Amino acid sequence: MNKRSVIQNTLFALMGLVGAASIIFYFVLRGEKPWLAFYVACCGGVLIVNLIIVLLFVRKNVN
């Protein structure tokens, strides 16, 4: 595999892990602390958006 596909696969795996963790923590914290659950879900969403931006830069600049 070339370097770009390794980096892309790693970023996809990180996005999946962050998304799954955000969803799990949202449902765990929703009952007792709804604002904390919403905050954790939003932080996970922002991190996924940042990883998508990194993915776009990797696709453009890494050979």
mmCIF file of the N, C-alpha and C atoms, coordinates in Angstrom:
data_MODEL
# 
_entry.id   MODEL 
# 
loop_
_atom_site.group_PDB 
_atom_site.id 
_atom_site.type_symbol 
_atom_site.label_atom_id 
_atom_site.label_alt_id 
_atom_site.label_comp_id 
_atom_site.label_asym_id 
_atom_site.label_entity_id 
_atom_site.label_seq_id 
_atom_site.pdbx_PDB_ins_code 
_atom_site.Cartn_x 
_atom_site.Cartn_y 
_atom_site.Cartn_z 
_atom_site.occupancy 
_atom_site.B_iso_or_equiv 
_atom_site.pdbx_formal_charge 
_atom_site.auth_seq_id 
_atom_site.auth_comp_id 
_atom_site.auth_asym_id 
_atom_site.auth_atom_id 
_atom_site.pdbx_PDB_model_num 
ATOM 1   N N  . MET A 1 1  ? 0.844   -1.193 0.000  1.00 0.00 ? 1  MET A N  1 
ATOM 2   C CA . MET A 1 1  ? 0.000   0.000  0.000  1.00 0.00 ? 1  MET A CA 1 
ATOM 3   C C  . MET A 1 1  ? 0.882   1.246  0.000  1.00 0.00 ? 1  MET A C  1 
ATOM 4   N N  . ASN A 1 2  ? 0.371   2.246  -0.649 1.00 0.00 ? 2  ASN A N  1 
ATOM 5   C CA . ASN A 1 2  ? 1.127   3.495  -0.634 1.00 0.00 ? 2  ASN A CA 1 
ATOM 6   C C  . ASN A 1 2  ? 0.791   4.311  0.609  1.00 0.00 ? 2  ASN A C  1 
ATOM 7   N N  . LYS A 1 3  ? 1.551   5.367  0.777  1.00 0.00 ? 3  LYS A N  1 
ATOM 8   C CA . LYS A 1 3  ? 1.436   6.155  2.013  1.00 0.00 ? 3  LYS A CA 1 
ATOM 9   C C  . LYS A 1 3  ? 0.066   6.821  2.138  1.00 0.00 ? 3  LYS A C  1 
ATOM 10  N N  . ARG A 1 4  ? -0.505  7.273  1.007  1.00 0.00 ? 4  ARG A N  1 
ATOM 11  C CA . ARG A 1 4  ? -1.779  7.974  1.067  1.00 0.00 ? 4  ARG A CA 1 
ATOM 12  C C  . ARG A 1 4  ? -2.905  7.048  1.524  1.00 0.00 ? 4  ARG A C  1 
ATOM 13  N N  . SER A 1 5  ? -2.927  5.834  1.018  1.00 0.00 ? 5  SER A N  1 
ATOM 14  C CA . SER A 1 5  ? -4.015  4.932  1.407  1.00 0.00 ? 5  SER A CA 1 
ATOM 15  C C  . SER A 1 5  ? -3.908  4.525  2.878  1.00 0.00 ? 5  SER A C  1 
ATOM 16  N N  . VAL A 1 6  ? -2.696  4.411  3.390  1.00 0.00 ? 6  VAL A N  1 
ATOM 17  C CA . VAL A 1 6  ? -2.523  4.084  4.816  1.00 0.00 ? 6  VAL A CA 1 
ATOM 18  C C  . VAL A 1 6  ? -3.054  5.226  5.676  1.00 0.00 ? 6  VAL A C  1 
ATOM 19  N N  . ILE A 1 7  ? -2.715  6.460  5.300  1.00 0.00 ? 7  ILE A N  1 
ATOM 20  C CA . ILE A 1 7  ? -3.191  7.625  6.068  1.00 0.00 ? 7  ILE A CA 1 
ATOM 21  C C  . ILE A 1 7  ? -4.701  7.740  5.966  1.00 0.00 ? 7  ILE A C  1 
ATOM 22  N N  . GLN A 1 8  ? -5.260  7.530  4.778  1.00 0.00 ? 8  GLN A N  1 
ATOM 23  C CA . GLN A 1 8  ? -6.712  7.617  4.612  1.00 0.00 ? 8  GLN A CA 1 
ATOM 24  C C  . GLN A 1 8  ? -7.432  6.546  5.425  1.00 0.00 ? 8  GLN A C  1 
ATOM 25  N N  . ASN A 1 9  ? -6.933  5.330  5.392  1.00 0.00 ? 9  ASN A N  1 
ATOM 26  C CA . ASN A 1 9  ? -7.567  4.261  6.175  1.00 0.00 ? 9  ASN A CA 1 
ATOM 27  C C  . ASN A 1 9  ? -7.502  4.554  7.670  1.00 0.00 ? 9  ASN A C  1 
ATOM 28  N N  . THR A 1 10 ? -6.391  5.111  8.121  1.00 0.00 ? 10 THR A N  1 
ATOM 29  C CA . THR A 1 10 ? -6.263  5.478  9.527  1.00 0.00 ? 10 THR A CA 1 
ATOM 30  C C  . THR A 1 10 ? -7.263  6.573  9.893  1.00 0.00 ? 10 THR A C  1 
ATOM 31  N N  . LEU A 1 11 ? -7.417  7.571  9.024  1.00 0.00 ? 11 LEU A N  1 
ATOM 32  C CA . LEU A 1 11 ? -8.376  8.643  9.297  1.00 0.00 ? 11 LEU A CA 1 
ATOM 33  C C  . LEU A 1 11 ? -9.809  8.127  9.296  1.00 0.00 ? 11 LEU A C  1 
ATOM 34  N N  . PHE A 1 12 ? -10.141 7.219  8.372  1.00 0.00 ? 12 PHE A N  1 
ATOM 35  C CA . PHE A 1 12 ? -11.482 6.636  8.369  1.00 0.00 ? 12 PHE A CA 1 
ATOM 36  C C  . PHE A 1 12 ? -11.740 5.845  9.646  1.00 0.00 ? 12 PHE A C  1 
ATOM 37  N N  . ALA A 1 13 ? -10.731 5.101  10.102 1.00 0.00 ? 13 ALA A N  1 
ATOM 38  C CA . ALA A 1 13 ? -10.882 4.338  11.340 1.00 0.00 ? 13 ALA A CA 1 
ATOM 39  C C  . ALA A 1 13 ? -11.070 5.270  12.535 1.00 0.00 ? 13 ALA A C  1 
ATOM 40  N N  . LEU A 1 14 ? -10.303 6.363  12.586 1.00 0.00 ? 14 LEU A N  1 
ATOM 41  C CA . LEU A 1 14 ? -10.462 7.332  13.678 1.00 0.00 ? 14 LEU A CA 1 
ATOM 42  C C  . LEU A 1 14 ? -11.843 7.981  13.657 1.00 0.00 ? 14 LEU A C  1 
ATOM 43  N N  . MET A 1 15 ? -12.329 8.315  12.465 1.00 0.00 ? 15 MET A N  1 
ATOM 44  C CA . MET A 1 15 ? -13.666 8.901  12.373 1.00 0.00 ? 15 MET A CA 1 
ATOM 45  C C  . MET A 1 15 ? -14.731 7.922  12.865 1.00 0.00 ? 15 MET A C  1 
ATOM 46  N N  . GLY A 1 16 ? -14.581 6.660  12.528 1.00 0.00 ? 16 GLY A N  1 
ATOM 47  C CA . GLY A 1 16 ? -15.526 5.659  13.002 1.00 0.00 ? 16 GLY A CA 1 
ATOM 48  C C  . GLY A 1 16 ? -15.484 5.481  14.511 1.00 0.00 ? 16 GLY A C  1 
ATOM 49  N N  . LEU A 1 17 ? -14.281 5.441  15.067 1.00 0.00 ? 17 LEU A N  1 
ATOM 50  C CA . LEU A 1 17 ? -14.149 5.300  16.521 1.00 0.00 ? 17 LEU A CA 1 
ATOM 51  C C  . LEU A 1 17 ? -14.716 6.506  17.263 1.00 0.00 ? 17 LEU A C  1 
ATOM 52  N N  . VAL A 1 18 ? -14.415 7.700  16.774 1.00 0.00 ? 18 VAL A N  1 
ATOM 53  C CA . VAL A 1 18 ? -14.925 8.915  17.431 1.00 0.00 ? 18 VAL A CA 1 
ATOM 54  C C  . VAL A 1 18 ? -16.445 8.973  17.327 1.00 0.00 ? 18 VAL A C  1 
ATOM 55  N N  . GLY A 1 19 ? -16.976 8.625  16.169 1.00 0.00 ? 19 GLY A N  1 
ATOM 56  C CA . GLY A 1 19 ? -18.434 8.622  16.002 1.00 0.00 ? 19 GLY A CA 1 
ATOM 57  C C  . GLY A 1 19 ? -19.113 7.618  16.916 1.00 0.00 ? 19 GLY A C  1 
ATOM 58  N N  . ALA A 1 20 ? -18.574 6.424  16.990 1.00 0.00 ? 20 ALA A N  1 
ATOM 59  C CA . ALA A 1 20 ? -19.159 5.396  17.858 1.00 0.00 ? 20 ALA A CA 1 
ATOM 60  C C  . ALA A 1 20 ? -19.061 5.796  19.328 1.00 0.00 ? 20 ALA A C  1 
ATOM 61  N N  . ALA A 1 21 ? -17.906 6.331  19.723 1.00 0.00 ? 21 ALA A N  1 
ATOM 62  C CA . ALA A 1 21 ? -17.732 6.741  21.120 1.00 0.00 ? 21 ALA A CA 1 
ATOM 63  C C  . ALA A 1 21 ? -18.665 7.895  21.475 1.00 0.00 ? 21 ALA A C  1 
ATOM 64  N N  . SER A 1 22 ? -18.857 8.830  20.557 1.00 0.00 ? 22 SER A N  1 
ATOM 65  C CA . SER A 1 22 ? -19.764 9.956  20.822 1.00 0.00 ? 22 SER A CA 1 
ATOM 66  C C  . SER A 1 22 ? -21.198 9.476  21.009 1.00 0.00 ? 22 SER A C  1 
ATOM 67  N N  . ILE A 1 23 ? -21.621 8.554  20.161 1.00 0.00 ? 23 ILE A N  1 
ATOM 68  C CA . ILE A 1 23 ? -22.985 8.031  20.268 1.00 0.00 ? 23 ILE A CA 1 
ATOM 69  C C  . ILE A 1 23 ? -23.163 7.248  21.572 1.00 0.00 ? 23 ILE A C  1 
ATOM 70  N N  . ILE A 1 24 ? -22.200 6.417  21.908 1.00 0.00 ? 24 ILE A N  1 
ATOM 71  C CA . ILE A 1 24 ? -22.288 5.625  23.145 1.00 0.00 ? 24 ILE A CA 1 
ATOM 72  C C  . ILE A 1 24 ? -22.334 6.532  24.369 1.00 0.00 ? 24 ILE A C  1 
ATOM 73  N N  . PHE A 1 25 ? -21.413 7.510  24.432 1.00 0.00 ? 25 PHE A N  1 
ATOM 74  C CA . PHE A 1 25 ? -21.396 8.405  25.588 1.00 0.00 ? 25 PHE A CA 1 
ATOM 75  C C  . PHE A 1 25 ? -22.643 9.271  25.657 1.00 0.00 ? 25 PHE A C  1 
ATOM 76  N N  . TYR A 1 26 ? -23.200 9.629  24.496 1.00 0.00 ? 26 TYR A N  1 
ATOM 77  C CA . TYR A 1 26 ? -24.434 10.414 24.512 1.00 0.00 ? 26 TYR A CA 1 
ATOM 78  C C  . TYR A 1 26 ? -25.556 9.622  25.179 1.00 0.00 ? 26 TYR A C  1 
ATOM 79  N N  . PHE A 1 27 ? -25.721 8.374  24.790 1.00 0.00 ? 27 PHE A N  1 
ATOM 80  C CA . PHE A 1 27 ? -26.807 7.588  25.368 1.00 0.00 ? 27 PHE A CA 1 
ATOM 81  C C  . PHE A 1 27 ? -26.538 7.203  26.819 1.00 0.00 ? 27 PHE A C  1 
ATOM 82  N N  . VAL A 1 28 ? -25.287 7.078  27.210 1.00 0.00 ? 28 VAL A N  1 
ATOM 83  C CA . VAL A 1 28 ? -24.972 6.763  28.604 1.00 0.00 ? 28 VAL A CA 1 
ATOM 84  C C  . VAL A 1 28 ? -25.239 7.965  29.503 1.00 0.00 ? 28 VAL A C  1 
ATOM 85  N N  . LEU A 1 29 ? -24.856 9.162  29.055 1.00 0.00 ? 29 LEU A N  1 
ATOM 86  C CA . LEU A 1 29 ? -24.980 10.357 29.891 1.00 0.00 ? 29 LEU A CA 1 
ATOM 87  C C  . LEU A 1 29 ? -26.324 11.074 29.757 1.00 0.00 ? 29 LEU A C  1 
ATOM 88  N N  . ARG A 1 30 ? -27.133 10.695 28.793 1.00 0.00 ? 30 ARG A N  1 
ATOM 89  C CA . ARG A 1 30 ? -28.364 11.424 28.501 1.00 0.00 ? 30 ARG A CA 1 
ATOM 90  C C  . ARG A 1 30 ? -29.330 11.468 29.681 1.00 0.00 ? 30 ARG A C  1 
ATOM 91  N N  . GLY A 1 31 ? -29.431 10.410 30.448 1.00 0.00 ? 31 GLY A N  1 
ATOM 92  C CA . GLY A 1 31 ? -30.411 10.357 31.522 1.00 0.00 ? 31 GLY A CA 1 
ATOM 93  C C  . GLY A 1 31 ? -30.082 11.245 32.707 1.00 0.00 ? 31 GLY A C  1 
ATOM 94  N N  . GLU A 1 32 ? -28.811 11.264 33.113 1.00 0.00 ? 32 GLU A N  1 
ATOM 95  C CA . GLU A 1 32 ? -28.462 11.988 34.337 1.00 0.00 ? 32 GLU A CA 1 
ATOM 96  C C  . GLU A 1 32 ? -27.918 13.389 34.078 1.00 0.00 ? 32 GLU A C  1 
ATOM 97  N N  . LYS A 1 33 ? -27.218 13.583 32.980 1.00 0.00 ? 33 LYS A N  1 
ATOM 98  C CA . LYS A 1 33 ? -26.643 14.898 32.671 1.00 0.00 ? 33 LYS A CA 1 
ATOM 99  C C  . LYS A 1 33 ? -26.871 15.207 31.189 1.00 0.00 ? 33 LYS A C  1 
ATOM 100 N N  . PRO A 1 34 ? -28.037 15.718 30.837 1.00 0.00 ? 34 PRO A N  1 
ATOM 101 C CA . PRO A 1 34 ? -28.327 15.912 29.407 1.00 0.00 ? 34 PRO A CA 1 
ATOM 102 C C  . PRO A 1 34 ? -27.436 16.955 28.732 1.00 0.00 ? 34 PRO A C  1 
ATOM 103 N N  . TRP A 1 35 ? -27.036 17.998 29.451 1.00 0.00 ? 35 TRP A N  1 
ATOM 104 C CA . TRP A 1 35 ? -26.185 19.008 28.826 1.00 0.00 ? 35 TRP A CA 1 
ATOM 105 C C  . TRP A 1 35 ? -24.786 18.478 28.574 1.00 0.00 ? 35 TRP A C  1 
ATOM 106 N N  . LEU A 1 36 ? -24.277 17.657 29.483 1.00 0.00 ? 36 LEU A N  1 
ATOM 107 C CA . LEU A 1 36 ? -22.968 17.049 29.272 1.00 0.00 ? 36 LEU A CA 1 
ATOM 108 C C  . LEU A 1 36 ? -23.021 16.074 28.094 1.00 0.00 ? 36 LEU A C  1 
ATOM 109 N N  . ALA A 1 37 ? -24.115 15.342 27.973 1.00 0.00 ? 37 ALA A N  1 
ATOM 110 C CA . ALA A 1 37 ? -24.268 14.427 26.846 1.00 0.00 ? 37 ALA A CA 1 
ATOM 111 C C  . ALA A 1 37 ? -24.292 15.193 25.526 1.00 0.00 ? 37 ALA A C  1 
ATOM 112 N N  . PHE A 1 38 ? -25.001 16.300 25.475 1.00 0.00 ? 38 PHE A N  1 
ATOM 113 C CA . PHE A 1 38 ? -25.050 17.124 24.270 1.00 0.00 ? 38 PHE A CA 1 
ATOM 114 C C  . PHE A 1 38 ? -23.670 17.701 23.956 1.00 0.00 ? 38 PHE A C  1 
ATOM 115 N N  . TYR A 1 39 ? -22.942 18.134 24.981 1.00 0.00 ? 39 TYR A N  1 
ATOM 116 C CA . TYR A 1 39 ? -21.599 18.681 24.802 1.00 0.00 ? 39 TYR A CA 1 
ATOM 117 C C  . TYR A 1 39 ? -20.646 17.633 24.243 1.00 0.00 ? 39 TYR A C  1 
ATOM 118 N N  . VAL A 1 40 ? -20.689 16.428 24.771 1.00 0.00 ? 40 VAL A N  1 
ATOM 119 C CA . VAL A 1 40 ? -19.817 15.354 24.297 1.00 0.00 ? 40 VAL A CA 1 
ATOM 120 C C  . VAL A 1 40 ? -20.155 15.006 22.848 1.00 0.00 ? 40 VAL A C  1 
ATOM 121 N N  . ALA A 1 41 ? -21.426 14.969 22.509 1.00 0.00 ? 41 ALA A N  1 
ATOM 122 C CA . ALA A 1 41 ? -21.820 14.666 21.132 1.00 0.00 ? 41 ALA A CA 1 
ATOM 123 C C  . ALA A 1 41 ? -21.360 15.765 20.179 1.00 0.00 ? 41 ALA A C  1 
ATOM 124 N N  . CYS A 1 42 ? -21.470 17.009 20.595 1.00 0.00 ? 42 CYS A N  1 
ATOM 125 C CA . CYS A 1 42 ? -21.011 18.116 19.743 1.00 0.00 ? 42 CYS A CA 1 
ATOM 126 C C  . CYS A 1 42 ? -19.496 18.097 19.578 1.00 0.00 ? 42 CYS A C  1 
ATOM 127 N N  . CYS A 1 43 ? -18.769 17.794 20.638 1.00 0.00 ? 43 CYS A N  1 
ATOM 128 C CA . CYS A 1 43 ? -17.305 17.704 20.531 1.00 0.00 ? 43 CYS A CA 1 
ATOM 129 C C  . CYS A 1 43 ? -16.900 16.581 19.581 1.00 0.00 ? 43 CYS A C  1 
ATOM 130 N N  . GLY A 1 44 ? -17.587 15.477 19.646 1.00 0.00 ? 44 GLY A N  1 
ATOM 131 C CA . GLY A 1 44 ? -17.302 14.383 18.714 1.00 0.00 ? 44 GLY A CA 1 
ATOM 132 C C  . GLY A 1 44 ? -17.596 14.780 17.277 1.00 0.00 ? 44 GLY A C  1 
ATOM 133 N N  . GLY A 1 45 ? -18.684 15.512 17.072 1.00 0.00 ? 45 GLY A N  1 
ATOM 134 C CA . GLY A 1 45 ? -19.013 15.984 15.727 1.00 0.00 ? 45 GLY A CA 1 
ATOM 135 C C  . GLY A 1 45 ? -17.981 16.951 15.186 1.00 0.00 ? 45 GLY A C  1 
ATOM 136 N N  . VAL A 1 46 ? -17.512 17.844 16.032 1.00 0.00 ? 46 VAL A N  1 
ATOM 137 C CA . VAL A 1 46 ? -16.483 18.807 15.604 1.00 0.00 ? 46 VAL A CA 1 
ATOM 138 C C  . VAL A 1 46 ? -15.186 18.074 15.270 1.00 0.00 ? 46 VAL A C  1 
ATOM 139 N N  . LEU A 1 47 ? -14.830 17.084 16.049 1.00 0.00 ? 47 LEU A N  1 
ATOM 140 C CA . LEU A 1 47 ? -13.619 16.312 15.776 1.00 0.00 ? 47 LEU A CA 1 
ATOM 141 C C  . LEU A 1 47 ? -13.743 15.552 14.458 1.00 0.00 ? 47 LEU A C  1 
ATOM 142 N N  . ILE A 1 48 ? -14.912 15.011 14.169 1.00 0.00 ? 48 ILE A N  1 
ATOM 143 C CA . ILE A 1 48 ? -15.114 14.315 12.901 1.00 0.00 ? 48 ILE A CA 1 
ATOM 144 C C  . ILE A 1 48 ? -15.011 15.285 11.730 1.00 0.00 ? 48 ILE A C  1 
ATOM 145 N N  . VAL A 1 49 ? -15.571 16.481 11.868 1.00 0.00 ? 49 VAL A N  1 
ATOM 146 C CA . VAL A 1 49 ? -15.447 17.492 10.808 1.00 0.00 ? 49 VAL A CA 1 
ATOM 147 C C  . VAL A 1 49 ? -13.989 17.851 10.586 1.00 0.00 ? 49 VAL A C  1 
ATOM 148 N N  . ASN A 1 50 ? -13.221 18.009 11.649 1.00 0.00 ? 50 ASN A N  1 
ATOM 149 C CA . ASN A 1 50 ? -11.794 18.297 11.510 1.00 0.00 ? 50 ASN A CA 1 
ATOM 150 C C  . ASN A 1 50 ? -11.054 17.156 10.822 1.00 0.00 ? 50 ASN A C  1 
ATOM 151 N N  . LEU A 1 51 ? -11.392 15.922 11.125 1.00 0.00 ? 51 LEU A N  1 
ATOM 152 C CA . LEU A 1 51 ? -10.754 14.790 10.468 1.00 0.00 ? 51 LEU A CA 1 
ATOM 153 C C  . LEU A 1 51 ? -11.128 14.724 8.993  1.00 0.00 ? 51 LEU A C  1 
ATOM 154 N N  . ILE A 1 52 ? -12.341 15.126 8.638  1.00 0.00 ? 52 ILE A N  1 
ATOM 155 C CA . ILE A 1 52 ? -12.732 15.179 7.224  1.00 0.00 ? 52 ILE A CA 1 
ATOM 156 C C  . ILE A 1 52 ? -11.908 16.232 6.489  1.00 0.00 ? 52 ILE A C  1 
ATOM 157 N N  . ILE A 1 53 ? -11.681 17.372 7.117  1.00 0.00 ? 53 ILE A N  1 
ATOM 158 C CA . ILE A 1 53 ? -10.846 18.410 6.503  1.00 0.00 ? 53 ILE A CA 1 
ATOM 159 C C  . ILE A 1 53 ? -9.424  17.900 6.308  1.00 0.00 ? 53 ILE A C  1 
ATOM 160 N N  . VAL A 1 54 ? -8.883  17.208 7.300  1.00 0.00 ? 54 VAL A N  1 
ATOM 161 C CA . VAL A 1 54 ? -7.548  16.627 7.178  1.00 0.00 ? 54 VAL A CA 1 
ATOM 162 C C  . VAL A 1 54 ? -7.528  15.615 6.037  1.00 0.00 ? 54 VAL A C  1 
ATOM 163 N N  . LEU A 1 55 ? -8.582  14.825 5.915  1.00 0.00 ? 55 LEU A N  1 
ATOM 164 C CA . LEU A 1 55 ? -8.667  13.838 4.841  1.00 0.00 ? 55 LEU A CA 1 
ATOM 165 C C  . LEU A 1 55 ? -8.637  14.515 3.470  1.00 0.00 ? 55 LEU A C  1 
ATOM 166 N N  . LEU A 1 56 ? -9.323  15.626 3.334  1.00 0.00 ? 56 LEU A N  1 
ATOM 167 C CA . LEU A 1 56 ? -9.314  16.355 2.071  1.00 0.00 ? 56 LEU A CA 1 
ATOM 168 C C  . LEU A 1 56 ? -7.906  16.868 1.747  1.00 0.00 ? 56 LEU A C  1 
ATOM 169 N N  . PHE A 1 57 ? -7.194  17.378 2.738  1.00 0.00 ? 57 PHE A N  1 
ATOM 170 C CA . PHE A 1 57 ? -5.831  17.844 2.517  1.00 0.00 ? 57 PHE A CA 1 
ATOM 171 C C  . PHE A 1 57 ? -4.900  16.686 2.174  1.00 0.00 ? 57 PHE A C  1 
ATOM 172 N N  . VAL A 1 58 ? -5.096  15.538 2.803  1.00 0.00 ? 58 VAL A N  1 
ATOM 173 C CA . VAL A 1 58 ? -4.262  14.376 2.500  1.00 0.00 ? 58 VAL A CA 1 
ATOM 174 C C  . VAL A 1 58 ? -4.497  13.920 1.061  1.00 0.00 ? 58 VAL A C  1 
ATOM 175 N N  . ARG A 1 59 ? -5.743  13.881 0.635  1.00 0.00 ? 59 ARG A N  1 
ATOM 176 C CA . ARG A 1 59 ? -6.040  13.476 -0.733 1.00 0.00 ? 59 ARG A CA 1 
ATOM 177 C C  . ARG A 1 59 ? -5.431  14.412 -1.753 1.00 0.00 ? 59 ARG A C  1 
ATOM 178 N N  . LYS A 1 60 ? -5.348  15.694 -1.406 1.00 0.00 ? 60 LYS A N  1 
ATOM 179 C CA . LYS A 1 60 ? -4.826  16.674 -2.354 1.00 0.00 ? 60 LYS A CA 1 
ATOM 180 C C  . LYS A 1 60 ? -3.310  16.712 -2.366 1.00 0.00 ? 60 LYS A C  1 
ATOM 181 N N  . ASN A 1 61 ? -2.648  16.577 -1.231 1.00 0.00 ? 61 ASN A N  1 
ATOM 182 C CA . ASN A 1 61 ? -1.220  16.867 -1.131 1.00 0.00 ? 61 ASN A CA 1 
ATOM 183 C C  . ASN A 1 61 ? -0.288  15.670 -0.989 1.00 0.00 ? 61 ASN A C  1 
ATOM 184 N N  . VAL A 1 62 ? -0.766  14.530 -0.574 1.00 0.00 ? 62 VAL A N  1 
ATOM 185 C CA . VAL A 1 62 ? 0.122   13.382 -0.377 1.00 0.00 ? 62 VAL A CA 1 
ATOM 186 C C  . VAL A 1 62 ? 0.064   12.500 -1.615 1.00 0.00 ? 62 VAL A C  1 
ATOM 187 N N  . ASN A 1 63 ? 1.232   12.104 -2.078 1.00 0.00 ? 63 ASN A N  1 
ATOM 188 C CA . ASN A 1 63 ? 1.293   11.260 -3.283 1.00 0.00 ? 63 ASN A CA 1 
ATOM 189 C C  . ASN A 1 63 ? 1.261   9.803  -2.933 1.00 0.00 ? 63 ASN A C  1 
# 
